[in-house]
Amino acid sequence: MTPKLFIESAVSPALVMLPVEMESPAAMAMMVAIALQESRLTYRHQVGGPAKSYYQFEQGGGVKGVLTHPSTRTIAAHVCNEVDVIPAAIEVYTAIEYHDILASVFARLLLWTLPQGMPNADDPEAGWQAYVCFF
């Protein structure tokens, strides 16, 4: 998948489902960068591993984290209900392999939990530090 198509078909629709304060050029850039780093927008299932989606989420890691973090759990449950996915780790983990919008919602919500906040789009070092914090 190309980055342009990924933004149009997954990232932008995901951001529309979230509170307006979660939408920013920096968030979009970070989401695309993570998907490119993790899967090259090619692999929906980790080669030789358990992770799923272009973001390469693991069930007990990022999926569980988003579903249980105090700042994201309510929003995550709401979005899951909106897209007819039970807001439980196994259900989300199974769905995100092919549900790019839900995977993108979870990617943005995981970034929302960054203690230092979203790095600026023009600060690659801060972006890298944010990435290694979770992925």
TIBA-656076 format. One record per atom (N, C-alpha, C, CB): residue number from 1; residue in three letters; atom name; z, y, x. Coordinates in steps of 0.001 Angstrom, whole numbers. Atoms other than C-alpha are relative to their C-alpha. Glycine has a CB too. Example, Ala and Ser with C-alpha at 12.3 -4.5 7.8 and 13.67 -1.06 7.14 Angstrom:
2
<1,ALA,N,<0,-1190,890>>,
<1,ALA,CA,<7800,-4500,12300>>,
<1,ALA,C,<0,1200,900>>,
<1,ALA,CB,<1246,27,-992>>,
<2,SER,N,<-60,-1190,-820>>,
<2,SER,CA,<7140,-1060,13670>>,
<2,SER,C,<730,1090,-770>>,
<2,SER,CB,<-1415,462,414>>,
This chain:
135
<1,MET,N,<0,-1169,850>>,
<1,MET,CA,<0,0,0>>,
<1,MET,C,<0,1236,899>>,
<1,MET,CB,<1224,-4,-969>>,
<2,THR,N,<11,-1239,-778>>,
<2,THR,CA,<-706,3487,1273>>,
<2,THR,C,<1227,840,-351>>,
<2,THR,CB,<-1302,804,-260>>,
<3,PRO,N,<-1117,-889,330>>,
<3,PRO,CA,<2085,6063,1513>>,
<3,PRO,C,<-292,874,-1224>>,
<3,PRO,CB,<326,885,1194>>,
<4,LYS,N,<357,-849,1145>>,
<4,LYS,CA,<215,8268,-968>>,
<4,LYS,C,<160,-750,-1321>>,
<4,LYS,CB,<-1443,507,140>>,
<5,LEU,N,<-133,792,1217>>,
<5,LEU,CA,<-3,5506,-3568>>,
<5,LEU,C,<1461,-360,-261>>,
<5,LEU,CB,<-849,-1271,97>>,
<6,PHE,N,<-1420,313,152>>,
<6,PHE,CA,<3624,4557,-2935>>,
<6,PHE,C,<754,1187,-595>>,
<6,PHE,CB,<612,-393,1355>>,
<7,ILE,N,<-640,-1196,551>>,
<7,ILE,CA,<4735,8132,-3598>>,
<7,ILE,C,<-362,164,-1466>>,
<7,ILE,CB,<-410,1254,794>>,
<8,GLU,N,<459,-208,1378>>,
<8,GLU,CA,<2626,8355,-6756>>,
<8,GLU,C,<514,-1068,-962>>,
<8,GLU,CB,<-1513,24,-39>>,
<9,SER,N,<-326,1090,912>>,
<9,SER,CA,<3512,4950,-8189>>,
<9,SER,C,<1476,-399,-16>>,
<9,SER,CB,<-815,-1186,352>>,
<10,ALA,N,<-1395,451,-69>>,
<10,ALA,CA,<7127,4482,-7096>>,
<10,ALA,C,<995,1123,252>>,
<10,ALA,CB,<143,-1026,1079>>,
<11,VAL,N,<-991,-1003,-388>>,
<11,VAL,CA,<8904,7385,-5402>>,
<11,VAL,C,<110,1115,-1039>>,
<11,VAL,CB,<-357,591,1363>>,
<12,SER,N,<-55,-1101,982>>,
<12,SER,CA,<7959,10203,-7781>>,
<12,SER,C,<545,-456,-1346>>,
<12,SER,CB,<-1388,603,-194>>,
<13,PRO,N,<-589,453,1264>>,
<13,PRO,CA,<8629,8155,-10950>>,
<13,PRO,C,<1497,-313,111>>,
<13,PRO,CB,<-735,-1228,-490>>,
<14,ALA,N,<-1428,285,-188>>,
<14,ALA,CA,<11978,7064,-9508>>,
<14,ALA,C,<817,1279,-19>>,
<14,ALA,CB,<232,-748,1318>>,
<15,LEU,N,<-745,-1262,-69>>,
<15,LEU,CA,<13065,10611,-8763>>,
<15,LEU,C,<119,666,-1364>>,
<15,LEU,CB,<-672,954,977>>,
<16,VAL,N,<-48,-559,1351>>,
<16,VAL,CA,<12242,11644,-12339>>,
<16,VAL,C,<1129,-634,-816>>,
<16,VAL,CB,<-1348,-205,-712>>,
<17,MET,N,<-1052,711,734>>,
<17,MET,CA,<14779,9069,-13561>>,
<17,MET,C,<1401,402,437>>,
<17,MET,CB,<-170,-1489,174>>,
<18,LEU,N,<-1292,-357,-592>>,
<18,LEU,CA,<17563,10586,-11470>>,
<18,LEU,C,<357,1450,-286>>,
<18,LEU,CB,<-20,-241,1509>>,
<19,PRO,N,<-380,-1409,168>>,
<19,PRO,CA,<19561,13812,-11744>>,
<19,PRO,C,<-843,907,900>>,
<19,PRO,CB,<1498,193,310>>,
<20,VAL,N,<909,-915,-678>>,
<20,VAL,CA,<17499,16801,-10658>>,
<20,VAL,C,<464,347,1413>>,
<20,VAL,CB,<-151,1264,-809>>,
<21,GLU,N,<-496,-343,-1339>>,
<21,GLU,CA,<19758,17524,-7663>>,
<21,GLU,C,<-319,-1073,1043>>,
<21,GLU,CB,<1501,224,-50>>,
<22,MET,N,<363,1058,-949>>,
<22,MET,CA,<18623,14236,-6116>>,
<22,MET,C,<-1452,102,462>>,
<22,MET,CB,<237,-1362,-626>>,
<23,GLU,N,<1406,-145,-356>>,
<23,GLU,CA,<15011,15350,-5924>>,
<23,GLU,C,<-161,1103,1035>>,
<23,GLU,CB,<-855,301,-1248>>,
<24,SER,N,<281,-991,-1028>>,
<24,SER,CA,<13926,17109,-2750>>,
<24,SER,C,<-1094,-537,909>>,
<24,SER,CB,<1277,346,813>>,
<25,PRO,N,<994,463,-969>>,
<25,PRO,CA,<11120,17001,-192>>,
<25,PRO,C,<635,-853,1103>>,
<25,PRO,CB,<-724,1195,620>>,
<26,ALA,N,<-682,771,-1041>>,
<26,ALA,CA,<13647,15726,2364>>,
<26,ALA,C,<302,-1418,-490>>,
<26,ALA,CB,<1303,706,428>>,
<27,ALA,N,<-292,1325,548>>,
<27,ALA,CA,<14677,12846,85>>,
<27,ALA,C,<-1271,-833,-83>>,
<27,ALA,CB,<651,118,-1390>>,
<28,MET,N,<1268,709,111>>,
<28,MET,CA,<11072,11910,-588>>,
<28,MET,C,<-489,-443,1384>>,
<28,MET,CB,<-1057,891,-686>>,
<29,ALA,N,<440,336,-1357>>,
<29,ALA,CA,<10214,12026,3117>>,
<29,ALA,C,<839,-1138,576>>,
<29,ALA,CB,<83,1237,916>>,
<30,MET,N,<-893,1029,-526>>,
<30,MET,CA,<13227,9905,3999>>,
<30,MET,C,<-291,-1351,-655>>,
<30,MET,CB,<1472,397,-223>>,
<31,MET,N,<291,1240,709>>,
<31,MET,CA,<12419,7312,1335>>,
<31,MET,C,<-1278,-648,521>>,
<31,MET,CB,<-118,264,-1499>>,
<32,VAL,N,<1263,538,-501>>,
<32,VAL,CA,<8838,6927,2526>>,
<32,VAL,C,<160,-482,1441>>,
<32,VAL,CB,<-1116,1062,-89>>,
<33,ALA,N,<-213,390,-1393>>,
<33,ALA,CA,<9913,6823,6175>>,
<33,ALA,C,<754,-1332,85>>,
<33,ALA,CB,<776,1100,750>>,
<34,ILE,N,<-765,1243,-7>>,
<34,ILE,CA,<12429,4064,5425>>,
<34,ILE,C,<-884,-1177,-412>>,
<34,ILE,CB,<1217,110,-938>>,
<35,ALA,N,<886,1085,442>>,
<35,ALA,CA,<9883,1988,3514>>,
<35,ALA,C,<-1019,-351,1081>>,
<35,ALA,CB,<-727,395,-1299>>,
<36,LEU,N,<953,261,-1087>>,
<36,LEU,CA,<7388,2377,6347>>,
<36,LEU,C,<680,-720,1163>>,
<36,LEU,CB,<-630,1317,491>>,
<37,GLN,N,<-735,632,-1102>>,
<37,GLN,CA,<9988,1456,8967>>,
<37,GLN,C,<373,-1440,-337>>,
<37,GLN,CB,<1265,804,329>>,
<38,GLU,N,<-504,1315,380>>,
<38,GLU,CA,<11338,-1516,7037>>,
<38,GLU,C,<-1104,-1020,-273>>,
<38,GLU,CB,<868,128,-1214>>,
<39,SER,N,<1000,977,468>>,
<39,SER,CA,<8146,-3082,5672>>,
<39,SER,C,<-1449,385,275>>,
<39,SER,CB,<163,-208,-1463>>,
<40,ARG,N,<1356,-533,-186>>,
<40,ARG,CA,<5158,-973,6691>>,
<40,ARG,C,<-748,98,-1338>>,
<40,ARG,CB,<-791,-887,985>>,
<41,LEU,N,<564,32,1347>>,
<41,LEU,CA,<4598,-891,2915>>,
<41,LEU,C,<-949,-1182,-157>>,
<41,LEU,CB,<-733,1314,-310>>,
<42,THR,N,<811,1221,20>>,
<42,THR,CA,<3227,-4397,3362>>,
<42,THR,C,<802,-1195,-502>>,
<42,THR,CB,<-549,-296,1396>>,
<43,TYR,N,<-803,1187,289>>,
<43,TYR,CA,<6090,-6883,2975>>,
<43,TYR,C,<1055,282,-1055>>,
<43,TYR,CB,<662,-511,1269>>,
<44,ARG,N,<-984,-137,1069>>,
<44,ARG,CA,<8021,-7152,-281>>,
<44,ARG,C,<1202,-915,216>>,
<44,ARG,CB,<-643,-299,-1346>>,
<45,HIS,N,<-1080,928,-349>>,
<45,HIS,CA,<10123,-9988,1133>>,
<45,HIS,C,<45,-57,1517>>,
<45,HIS,CB,<-220,-1441,-633>>,
<46,GLN,N,<-176,-48,-1448>>,
<46,GLN,CA,<11521,-9799,4645>>,
<46,GLN,C,<-518,-1275,656>>,
<46,GLN,CB,<1475,212,352>>,
<47,VAL,N,<508,1141,-755>>,
<47,VAL,CA,<9703,-12050,7090>>,
<47,VAL,C,<1183,-662,712>>,
<47,VAL,CB,<-1111,441,1026>>,
<48,GLY,N,<-1098,730,-627>>,
<48,GLY,CA,<12273,-14672,8039>>,
<48,GLY,C,<1384,430,-430>>,
<48,GLY,CB,<-100,133,1452>>,
<49,GLY,N,<-1315,-477,417>>,
<49,GLY,CA,<15078,-13004,6132>>,
<49,GLY,C,<124,116,-1505>>,
<49,GLY,CB,<291,1331,632>>,
<50,PRO,N,<-264,-35,1443>>,
<50,PRO,CA,<16612,-12406,2730>>,
<50,PRO,C,<-368,1310,-701>>,
<50,PRO,CB,<1438,-271,-231>>,
<51,ALA,N,<163,-1328,608>>,
<51,ALA,CA,<15790,-8720,2166>>,
<51,ALA,C,<-1250,74,-876>>,
<51,ALA,CB,<-67,1073,1089>>,
<52,LYS,N,<1105,-145,954>>,
<52,LYS,CA,<13530,-7661,-710>>,
<52,LYS,C,<-331,1467,-242>>,
<52,LYS,CB,<346,-683,-1328>>,
<53,SER,N,<624,-1284,315>>,
<53,SER,CA,<11374,-4682,-1702>>,
<53,SER,C,<-560,617,1271>>,
<53,SER,CB,<1015,961,-671>>,
<54,TYR,N,<536,-691,-1175>>,
<54,TYR,CA,<9485,-2345,574>>,
<54,TYR,C,<1126,638,816>>,
<54,TYR,CB,<-1021,1075,-426>>,
<55,TYR,N,<-1149,-568,-710>>,
<55,TYR,CA,<12906,-914,1473>>,
<55,TYR,C,<841,-1082,689>>,
<55,TYR,CB,<874,796,-971>>,
<56,GLN,N,<-691,1142,-599>>,
<56,GLN,CA,<14178,-4392,2447>>,
<56,GLN,C,<1510,23,-287>>,
<56,GLN,CB,<-240,-19,1509>>,
<57,PHE,N,<-1394,53,444>>,
<57,PHE,CA,<17413,-4358,441>>,
<57,PHE,C,<528,-1424,51>>,
<57,PHE,CB,<135,560,-1420>>,
<58,GLU,N,<-682,1285,111>>,
<58,GLU,CA,<19894,-7207,710>>,
<58,GLU,C,<964,63,-1183>>,
<58,GLU,CB,<756,-355,1324>>,
<59,GLN,N,<-830,63,1202>>,
<59,GLN,CA,<21864,-8356,-2309>>,
<59,GLN,C,<1427,474,233>>,
<59,GLN,CB,<23,-1404,-527>>,
<60,GLY,N,<-1394,-349,-255>>,
<60,GLY,CA,<25310,-8006,-750>>,
<60,GLY,C,<167,1279,794>>,
<60,GLY,CB,<674,-1114,721>>,
<61,GLY,N,<-44,-1248,-765>>,
<61,GLY,CA,<24426,-4854,1201>>,
<61,GLY,C,<-304,1193,-880>>,
<61,GLY,CB,<-984,-49,1162>>,
<62,GLY,N,<378,-1210,723>>,
<62,GLY,CA,<22524,-1934,-279>>,
<62,GLY,C,<43,-130,-1504>>,
<62,GLY,CB,<-1353,408,402>>,
<63,VAL,N,<-15,164,1462>>,
<63,VAL,CA,<22138,-3372,-3780>>,
<63,VAL,C,<1432,62,-518>>,
<63,VAL,CB,<-664,-1341,-413>>,
<64,LYS,N,<-1411,3,417>>,
<64,LYS,CA,<25840,-4122,-4135>>,
<64,LYS,C,<637,1368,247>>,
<64,LYS,CB,<789,-1100,755>>,
<65,GLY,N,<-561,-1307,-322>>,
<65,GLY,CA,<26704,-836,-2436>>,
<65,GLY,C,<-322,1055,-1038>>,
<65,GLY,CB,<-494,451,1335>>,
<66,VAL,N,<410,-985,1012>>,
<66,VAL,CA,<24721,1269,-4902>>,
<66,VAL,C,<670,-292,-1337>>,
<66,VAL,CB,<-1534,3,-167>>,
<67,LEU,N,<-604,375,1281>>,
<67,LEU,CA,<26083,-684,-7875>>,
<67,LEU,C,<1505,243,-58>>,
<67,LEU,CB,<-276,-1447,-281>>,
<68,THR,N,<-1460,-134,2>>,
<68,THR,CA,<29693,-188,-6778>>,
<68,THR,C,<515,1328,547>>,
<68,THR,CB,<596,-1108,793>>,
<69,HIS,N,<-465,-1259,-586>>,
<69,HIS,CA,<29838,3167,-4961>>,
<69,HIS,C,<378,985,-1114>>,
<69,HIS,CB,<-1094,615,926>>,
<70,PRO,N,<-447,-927,1045>>,
<70,PRO,CA,<31790,5755,-6994>>,
<70,PRO,C,<-1020,1084,-357>>,
<70,PRO,CB,<1273,655,433>>,
<71,SER,N,<940,-1084,298>>,
<71,SER,CA,<29028,8365,-6700>>,
<71,SER,C,<-1344,-493,-533>>,
<71,SER,CB,<-230,825,1238>>,
<72,THR,N,<1306,496,450>>,
<72,THR,CA,<26158,6052,-7715>>,
<72,THR,C,<75,-1059,-1098>>,
<72,THR,CB,<-742,-565,1167>>,
<73,ARG,N,<-45,1151,903>>,
<73,ARG,CA,<27410,3211,-9903>>,
<73,ARG,C,<-375,330,-1443>>,
<73,ARG,CB,<1369,-596,24>>,
<74,THR,N,<318,-355,1385>>,
<74,THR,CA,<27142,5039,-13243>>,
<74,THR,C,<-1497,261,-159>>,
<74,THR,CB,<807,1239,-441>>,
<75,ILE,N,<1436,-293,54>>,
<75,ILE,CA,<23642,6326,-12522>>,
<75,ILE,C,<-800,-1292,159>>,
<75,ILE,CB,<-396,1022,1101>>,
<76,ALA,N,<705,1267,-218>>,
<76,ALA,CA,<22536,2923,-11204>>,
<76,ALA,C,<15,-851,-1266>>,
<76,ALA,CB,<634,-777,1169>>,
<77,ALA,N,<-101,794,1225>>,
<77,ALA,CA,<23799,1166,-14331>>,
<77,ALA,C,<-890,586,-1094>>,
<77,ALA,CB,<1463,-69,-482>>,
<78,HIS,N,<839,-656,1008>>,
<78,HIS,CA,<22065,3720,-16554>>,
<78,HIS,C,<-1480,-295,241>>,
<78,HIS,CB,<242,1518,6>>,
<79,VAL,N,<1414,250,-308>>,
<79,VAL,CA,<18718,3336,-14770>>,
<79,VAL,C,<-334,-1472,-215>>,
<79,VAL,CB,<-329,418,1455>>,
<80,CYS,N,<246,1426,237>>,
<80,CYS,CA,<19006,-455,-14795>>,
<80,CYS,C,<-196,-271,-1488>>,
<80,CYS,CB,<1166,-849,546>>,
<81,ASN,N,<125,191,1445>>,
<81,ASN,CA,<19555,-354,-18544>>,
<81,ASN,C,<-1314,585,-522>>,
<81,ASN,CB,<1190,645,-727>>,
<82,GLU,N,<1258,-634,418>>,
<82,GLU,CA,<16576,2001,-18945>>,
<82,GLU,C,<-1221,-872,296>>,
<82,GLU,CB,<-157,1345,693>>,
<83,VAL,N,<1155,833,-380>>,
<83,VAL,CA,<14248,-438,-17163>>,
<83,VAL,C,<219,-1473,-339>>,
<83,VAL,CB,<-284,143,1496>>,
<84,ASP,N,<-266,1335,524>>,
<84,ASP,CA,<15747,-3516,-18831>>,
<84,ASP,C,<340,-1017,1097>>,
<84,ASP,CB,<-1197,-482,-783>>,
<85,VAL,N,<-518,883,-1041>>,
<85,VAL,CA,<17431,-4977,-15750>>,
<85,VAL,C,<1520,50,-91>>,
<85,VAL,CB,<-511,422,1438>>,
<86,ILE,N,<-1461,55,61>>,
<86,ILE,CA,<21048,-6129,-15957>>,
<86,ILE,C,<558,614,1282>>,
<86,ILE,CB,<508,-1474,-186>>,
<87,PRO,N,<-544,-657,-1203>>,
<87,PRO,CA,<23084,-3918,-13577>>,
<87,PRO,C,<1013,-866,745>>,
<87,PRO,CB,<655,1315,-384>>,
<88,ALA,N,<-795,926,-809>>,
<88,ALA,CA,<24391,-6812,-11491>>,
<88,ALA,C,<-801,-287,1259>>,
<88,ALA,CB,<341,-1330,-786>>,
<89,ALA,N,<670,125,-1301>>,
<89,ALA,CA,<23618,-7460,-7832>>,
<89,ALA,C,<-1120,-1032,-3>>,
<89,ALA,CB,<1007,-363,1061>>,
<90,ILE,N,<1032,1036,-32>>,
<90,ILE,CA,<21676,-10707,-8339>>,
<90,ILE,C,<-1203,401,-850>>,
<90,ILE,CB,<569,-1338,-490>>,
<91,GLU,N,<1092,-401,889>>,
<91,GLU,CA,<19632,-9260,-11197>>,
<91,GLU,C,<-847,1111,639>>,
<91,GLU,CB,<562,472,-1359>>,
<92,VAL,N,<718,-1095,-648>>,
<92,VAL,CA,<18718,-6067,-9349>>,
<92,VAL,C,<-735,-517,1227>>,
<92,VAL,CB,<969,1137,389>>,
<93,TYR,N,<599,571,-1216>>,
<93,TYR,CA,<18057,-7949,-6107>>,
<93,TYR,C,<-1280,-772,-333>>,
<93,TYR,CB,<1008,-930,714>>,
<94,THR,N,<1181,758,428>>,
<94,THR,CA,<15635,-10251,-7931>>,
<94,THR,C,<-1101,948,-476>>,
<94,THR,CB,<372,-996,-1124>>,
<95,ALA,N,<990,-906,591>>,
<95,ALA,CA,<13909,-7397,-9764>>,
<95,ALA,C,<-695,893,1027>>,
<95,ALA,CB,<664,863,-1038>>,
<96,ILE,N,<584,-1017,-888>>,
<96,ILE,CA,<13361,-5007,-6853>>,
<96,ILE,C,<-1101,-513,910>>,
<96,ILE,CB,<1068,595,840>>,
<97,GLU,N,<1084,504,-842>>,
<97,GLU,CA,<11022,-7326,-4997>>,
<97,GLU,C,<-1353,511,-505>>,
<97,GLU,CB,<13,-1545,32>>,
<98,TYR,N,<1270,-470,574>>,
<98,TYR,CA,<8245,-6245,-7398>>,
<98,TYR,C,<150,1231,-885>>,
<98,TYR,CB,<-632,-1102,-800>>,
<99,HIS,N,<-233,-1190,835>>,
<99,HIS,CA,<9829,-3338,-9300>>,
<99,HIS,C,<213,1180,953>>,
<99,HIS,CB,<1251,-194,-977>>,
<100,ASP,N,<-54,-1047,-1016>>,
<100,ASP,CA,<8980,-504,-6918>>,
<100,ASP,C,<751,1247,-454>>,
<100,ASP,CB,<-1391,379,403>>,
<101,ILE,N,<-726,-1175,485>>,
<101,ILE,CA,<10412,2221,-9136>>,
<101,ILE,C,<1506,-252,91>>,
<101,ILE,CB,<-410,339,-1462>>,
<102,LEU,N,<-1432,308,-92>>,
<102,LEU,CA,<13796,510,-9414>>,
<102,LEU,C,<449,-51,1461>>,
<102,LEU,CB,<312,-1344,-700>>,
<103,ALA,N,<-341,33,-1427>>,
<103,ALA,CA,<13786,-173,-5670>>,
<103,ALA,C,<108,1413,554>>,
<103,ALA,CB,<-1050,-803,795>>,
<104,SER,N,<-43,-1389,-471>>,
<104,SER,CA,<13043,3512,-5068>>,
<104,SER,C,<1208,742,-544>>,
<104,SER,CB,<-1272,732,-398>>,
<105,VAL,N,<-1234,-579,545>>,
<105,VAL,CA,<15868,4549,-7387>>,
<105,VAL,C,<1179,-426,870>>,
<105,VAL,CB,<221,-441,-1485>>,
<106,PHE,N,<-1110,491,-813>>,
<106,PHE,CA,<18225,2360,-5376>>,
<106,PHE,C,<-44,583,1413>>,
<106,PHE,CB,<-27,-1528,62>>,
<107,ALA,N,<102,-620,-1327>>,
<107,ALA,CA,<16890,3753,-2093>>,
<107,ALA,C,<541,1424,-41>>,
<107,ALA,CB,<-1465,-2,496>>,
<108,ARG,N,<-487,-1381,94>>,
<108,ARG,CA,<17545,7304,-3258>>,
<108,ARG,C,<1507,30,-231>>,
<108,ARG,CB,<-722,752,-1133>>,
<109,LEU,N,<-1437,27,246>>,
<109,LEU,CA,<20977,6412,-4575>>,
<109,LEU,C,<776,-383,1251>>,
<109,LEU,CB,<323,-966,-1124>>,
<110,LEU,N,<-676,352,-1245>>,
<110,LEU,CA,<21897,4751,-1303>>,
<110,LEU,C,<51,1212,925>>,
<110,LEU,CB,<-712,-1184,696>>,
<111,LEU,N,<4,-1215,-823>>,
<111,LEU,CA,<20861,7917,534>>,
<111,LEU,C,<981,1039,-544>>,
<111,LEU,CB,<-1417,599,63>>,
<112,TRP,N,<-939,-945,622>>,
<112,TRP,CA,<22991,9913,-1922>>,
<112,TRP,C,<1415,-220,509>>,
<112,TRP,CB,<-30,-136,-1528>>,
<113,THR,N,<-1353,305,-467>>,
<113,THR,CA,<26056,8171,-498>>,
<113,THR,C,<230,392,1461>>,
<113,THR,CB,<277,-1474,-176>>,
<114,LEU,N,<-184,-428,-1390>>,
<114,LEU,CA,<25467,9530,3007>>,
<114,LEU,C,<1145,996,108>>,
<114,LEU,CB,<-1295,622,553>>,
<115,PRO,N,<-1117,-931,-122>>,
<115,PRO,CA,<28706,11193,4079>>,
<115,PRO,C,<-426,1378,517>>,
<115,PRO,CB,<1047,-582,917>>,
<116,GLN,N,<446,-1271,-572>>,
<116,GLN,CA,<26824,13882,6015>>,
<116,GLN,C,<-1066,692,-855>>,
<116,GLN,CB,<-542,-229,1397>>,
<117,GLY,N,<1029,-585,846>>,
<117,GLY,CA,<24323,14535,3211>>,
<117,GLY,C,<-1393,-299,533>>,
<117,GLY,CB,<203,1499,-115>>,
<118,MET,N,<1393,257,-346>>,
<118,MET,CA,<20547,14387,3332>>,
<118,MET,C,<-425,856,1186>>,
<118,MET,CB,<-910,269,-1203>>,
<119,PRO,N,<487,-791,-1141>>,
<119,PRO,CA,<19053,15416,6678>>,
<119,PRO,C,<-1220,829,-397>>,
<119,PRO,CB,<-351,-923,1188>>,
<120,ASN,N,<1190,-814,246>>,
<120,ASN,CA,<16449,18160,6724>>,
<120,ASN,C,<-1238,-760,430>>,
<120,ASN,CB,<89,1350,742>>,
<121,ALA,N,<1256,685,-308>>,
<121,ALA,CA,<12852,16942,6775>>,
<121,ALA,C,<-494,328,1403>>,
<121,ALA,CB,<-1065,373,-1021>>,
<122,ASP,N,<475,-409,-1332>>,
<122,ASP,CA,<12286,18808,10060>>,
<122,ASP,C,<1001,-362,1114>>,
<122,ASP,CB,<-265,1512,17>>,
<123,ASP,N,<-989,426,-990>>,
<123,ASP,CA,<15195,17106,11866>>,
<123,ASP,C,<-77,-1518,165>>,
<123,ASP,CB,<1439,439,-422>>,
<124,PRO,N,<180,1443,-127>>,
<124,PRO,CA,<13984,13658,12968>>,
<124,PRO,C,<1220,-733,552>>,
<124,PRO,CB,<-1173,-276,876>>,
<125,GLU,N,<-1176,671,-548>>,
<125,GLU,CA,<17127,12861,14953>>,
<125,GLU,C,<1054,-221,-1092>>,
<125,GLU,CB,<596,822,1164>>,
<126,ALA,N,<-947,173,1107>>,
<126,ALA,CA,<19352,13471,11921>>,
<126,ALA,C,<-514,-1046,-984>>,
<126,ALA,CB,<241,1342,-725>>,
<127,GLY,N,<600,1012,860>>,
<127,GLY,CA,<16934,11394,9860>>,
<127,GLY,C,<217,-1394,550>>,
<127,GLY,CB,<-1483,263,-170>>,
<128,TRP,N,<-211,1308,-629>>,
<128,TRP,CA,<17167,8530,12337>>,
<128,TRP,C,<1460,-420,-125>>,
<128,TRP,CB,<-420,35,1486>>,
<129,GLN,N,<-1423,318,110>>,
<129,GLN,CA,<20981,8716,12334>>,
<129,GLN,C,<362,-407,-1433>>,
<129,GLN,CB,<854,1205,443>>,
<130,ALA,N,<-237,387,1396>>,
<130,ALA,CA,<20998,8591,8532>>,
<130,ALA,C,<-545,-1395,-265>>,
<130,ALA,CB,<-644,1015,-965>>,
<131,TYR,N,<627,1311,184>>,
<131,TYR,CA,<18667,5598,8610>>,
<131,TYR,C,<864,-1113,597>>,
<131,TYR,CB,<-1399,-16,639>>,
<132,VAL,N,<-769,1064,-650>>,
<132,VAL,CA,<20723,3587,11085>>,
<132,VAL,C,<1386,-161,-623>>,
<132,VAL,CB,<135,288,1494>>,
<133,CYS,N,<-1276,94,701>>,
<133,CYS,CA,<23825,4310,9007>>,
<133,CYS,C,<-37,-1130,-1029>>,
<133,CYS,CB,<338,1338,-684>>,
<134,PHE,N,<107,970,1078>>,
<134,PHE,CA,<22522,1971,6294>>,
<134,PHE,C,<-951,-1154,254>>,
<134,PHE,CB,<-415,685,-1214>>,
<135,PHE,N,<1080,1000,-37>>,
<135,PHE,CA,<19419,88,7273>>,
<135,PHE,C,<-66,-739,1312>>,
<135,PHE,CB,<-1327,655,-262>>,
